[in-house]
Amino acid sequence: MALRKTLASEDKLAALRKGDPHHAWQSLDDRCSCILCDRTFSGRQVDVAIGATGRVRLRCPSEGCSSTPREWVHPGNPLVSAKAWKDWARVLDGGKRPRARATQQNAAAN
């Protein structure tokens, strides 16, 4: 079973880097958004569990959310186009839904 304890800043950053192969954490202030619970949070807020063997497990800090780095979207993610990121940001920030015209244009393009 994983142990949870308070980590020093440099240890937490190292754990984020080890436990999240999808994002190169530059600092604990890097932000990401969970696509399951719609929360945006920083590396400082990530729930980190380290097992006896040194295995790192990262979880979304939202109570009841079990997402891992696989369900987190990072600004500037090279795997997500700029247009797709704008759509994600609009949804995650609680912004307006895409206009019907833009949705129709996207459907026509596909």
C-alpha positions as CSV (number, residue, x, y, z in Angstrom):
1,M,0.0,0.0,0.0
2,A,1.3,3.5,-0.8
3,L,2.4,5.8,1.9
4,R,1.2,9.4,1.9
5,K,3.4,12.0,3.6
6,T,4.3,15.6,3.3
7,L,7.2,15.9,0.8
8,A,9.7,18.7,0.5
9,S,9.3,20.8,-2.6
10,E,12.2,19.3,-4.5
11,D,11.0,15.8,-3.6
12,K,7.5,16.5,-4.8
13,L,8.8,17.9,-8.1
14,A,10.9,14.8,-8.5
15,A,7.8,12.6,-7.8
16,L,5.8,14.5,-10.4
17,R,8.5,14.0,-13.0
18,K,8.7,10.3,-12.2
19,G,5.0,9.7,-11.9
20,D,3.9,11.7,-15.0
21,P,5.6,10.5,-18.2
22,H,3.2,12.6,-20.3
23,H,4.4,16.0,-19.0
24,A,7.8,17.5,-18.2
25,W,7.1,19.3,-14.9
26,Q,9.3,22.4,-14.8
27,S,8.1,23.5,-11.4
28,L,5.4,22.9,-8.8
29,D,3.6,25.9,-10.2
30,D,2.9,24.2,-13.5
31,R,-0.8,23.9,-14.0
32,C,-3.0,21.2,-15.5
33,S,-6.7,20.5,-15.8
34,C,-8.5,17.2,-15.0
35,I,-10.9,16.2,-17.8
36,L,-12.9,14.0,-15.3
37,C,-13.7,16.6,-12.7
38,D,-13.0,19.9,-14.6
39,R,-10.6,21.2,-11.9
40,T,-7.5,23.1,-12.7
41,F,-4.7,22.7,-10.2
42,S,-0.9,23.1,-9.8
43,G,1.7,20.5,-9.0
44,R,1.7,21.7,-5.4
45,Q,-1.9,20.4,-5.1
46,V,-1.4,16.9,-6.7
47,D,-1.9,14.0,-4.3
48,V,1.4,12.0,-4.3
49,A,1.7,8.5,-2.9
50,I,5.0,6.7,-2.8
51,G,5.0,2.9,-2.2
52,A,7.6,1.0,-0.2
53,T,9.3,0.1,-3.5
54,G,9.5,3.7,-4.5
55,R,6.7,3.5,-7.0
56,V,5.0,6.9,-7.4
57,R,1.3,7.3,-7.9
58,L,-0.3,10.7,-8.7
59,R,-3.9,11.5,-8.2
60,C,-6.1,14.6,-8.9
61,P,-6.5,16.6,-5.7
62,S,-10.3,16.8,-6.0
63,E,-12.1,14.8,-3.4
64,G,-13.7,11.8,-4.9
65,C,-11.8,12.1,-8.2
66,S,-9.5,9.2,-9.1
67,S,-7.9,10.6,-12.2
68,T,-4.2,10.1,-12.9
69,P,-1.9,12.0,-15.2
70,R,-3.5,10.2,-18.2
71,E,-6.6,12.3,-17.6
72,W,-4.8,15.7,-17.2
73,V,-4.5,18.2,-19.9
74,H,-1.5,20.6,-19.8
75,P,-1.4,24.0,-21.6
76,G,0.9,23.8,-24.6
77,N,0.7,20.0,-24.7
78,P,2.4,19.1,-28.0
79,L,0.0,16.2,-28.4
80,V,-2.9,18.5,-28.6
81,S,-3.3,21.0,-31.4
82,A,-3.7,24.7,-30.5
83,K,-7.3,24.6,-31.7
84,A,-8.2,21.6,-29.6
85,W,-6.5,23.2,-26.6
86,K,-8.6,26.3,-27.0
87,D,-11.7,24.1,-27.0
88,W,-10.6,22.2,-23.9
89,A,-9.7,25.5,-22.1
90,R,-13.2,26.9,-23.0
91,V,-14.9,23.8,-21.6
92,L,-12.6,23.5,-18.5
93,D,-13.0,27.2,-17.7
94,G,-16.7,26.9,-17.8
95,G,-16.8,29.1,-20.9
96,K,-19.4,29.3,-23.6
97,R,-20.1,26.3,-25.7
98,P,-18.8,26.5,-29.3
99,R,-21.2,28.3,-31.6
100,A,-23.5,26.2,-33.8
101,R,-21.9,27.6,-36.9
102,A,-18.4,26.5,-35.7
103,T,-19.7,23.1,-34.8
104,Q,-21.4,22.8,-38.3
105,Q,-18.1,23.8,-40.0
106,N,-16.2,21.1,-38.0
107,A,-18.8,18.5,-38.9
108,A,-18.5,19.4,-42.6
109,A,-14.7,19.2,-42.5
110,N,-14.8,15.7,-41.1
